[in-house]
Amino acid sequence: MNEPPDPATAVPLLDESAISRVLRLEELIPAMERALIDFSAGRVLQPLRSLIPLPQHSALMGIMPAVYGDIMGAKLVNLYPNNAARGLPTHLAIIVIFRSDSGEPLAIMDGRLITELRTAAVSAVATRLLSSPNAKSLAILGSGVQAKAHVRALTLVRKFDNIRVWSRSPQHALAFASEMGAVATSAEDAVRGADVVVTCTNSPEPVLRATWLNAGVLVNAVGAVGPTRRELDDDVMRGAVVADSRDAALQESGDVLLSGARIHAELGELLAGTRQMPKAEITVFKSLGLAVEDLAAAKLVLEKTAERQRTAGTS
């Protein structure tokens, strides 16, 4: 008969509530900046993720492994856009973390909140680097979890005077506006005059037109997962395109592939100063989402959890 696991040596399982107690955007943003620099410098072992389509559910399963310094691991992430109609999260995930020097498991974590926050934190890194320091107007196309996380993250790096939101669901846009202090309007009116635009929809076809955009705008393109979906029209993609991963964008990004866009640089290259900053009327940051971002966030969760436990033990 098998003995029950020793609680002292069992691999900890951190649920979303445990993660929410310790993971803060203020600390996550610099962690994402370091991870992006290390990724583009070749200090991360990370193959392209595997995407398994589930057409019967209009869904995808992603497998995202990486080795990053003293940790390694993988995220298993499921994208189910139709879950929104069921009142369920559209992104669901589990992250498993190991020591890279011994292979010992360190923790299993719920990955939904980590995915939400690290995605917004990466956009905040891009916004701090690529948008005008005087940016005052933020437009959000989309009204879901990522839209809310992006408002919270981007307002940490820029002081916006106004936030405008559009959603394919007017009711969702109004609810978002009430909660986040925004104004609900049409997509075009949201975008016109904006200094920073975030697209975070599940739309398979463009929701953003270049004719709406001011010169000097930064577009954070977060939605449109997969090579056949896009949020930005061809003319938007003729601007300077920056990606978190050049290889991933050329394999996975419908915005890049369907427009034939050229990638100017990876964000980590610009952060490290190894590539010149883009000079264009429109700058697009195409965010694919990287396993190293998940590992860096998970490591921060482990460190902050241990710190919290030490503090509780001495009080």
Secondary structure, 3 states (H helix, E strand, C coil): CCCCCCCCCCCCEECHHHHHCCCCHHHHHHHHHHHHHHHHCCCCECCCCEEEEEHHHCEEEEEEEEEECCEEEEEEEEECHHHHHHCCCCEEEEEEEEECCCCCEEEEEECHHHHHHHHHHHHHHHHHHHCCCCCCEEEEECCCHHHHHHHHHHCCCCCCCEEEEECCCHHHHHHHHHHHCCEECCHHHHHCCCCEEEECCCCCCCCECHHHCCCCEEEEECCCCCCCCCCECHHHHCCEEEECCHHHHHHHCHHHHHHCCCEEEEHHHHHHCCCCCCCCCEEEEECCCCHHHHHHHHHHHHHHHHHHHHHHHHC
